[in-house]
């Protein structure tokens, strides 16, 4: 009788473990989707979506979703603060997912990683700047990220956003580096955005272009302001 109890208990334990292992590995948030805002990339049976929810009349929250064969694998908000944030553009290569978010203030929940190009939004909330992030395509976790913004002469942050009218402003290169193309407002042109060529008078042009090359740790390797 004692042996039967042990066998029965062991069988129940195995079944319980088997049941637990089949449960979803990743949490799926309930996203208030705004399909009109969404940007989509499809690779095989996988679909990656970036957009933003209009959660109130004056607040937007950025999200990213992964679907496989039409079923949601993971869905996450990346900023639920009073700051406006959006998922603006994305690109996928292998297990590397790059997303360009935008945000409009220093109270955002978006957080840059250590030793990245720009580690904070800076001062002077309001201008829309880019938060470029490398996500793990399997679970949506941010692995590396940086802010990218211009700077006025008084040191306050100025606008830099994914390039206007460009459906693919992000490119993932064969060596893993990331090229990002943007439209920018005035920048003081002190060499931050053009580290290899120093100060650039093209940075002083509002409505000009900027192209930056980043390594996978989101450190700026090359940058150039264009008229």
ABEGO torsion letter per residue (X at the ends): XAAAAAAAAAAAAAAAAAAAAABBABBBBBBBBBAAABBBBBBEABBBBBBBBBABAABBBBBBBBBBGGBBABBBBABABABBBBBABBBBBEABBBBBBBBABAABABBBBBGBABABAEBGBGBBBBBBBBBBAAAGBBABBBBBBBBBAAGBBBBBBBBBGBABABBBBAAGBBBBBBBBBBBAGAGAABAAAEBBAAAABBGBBBBBBBBAAGBBABBBBBX
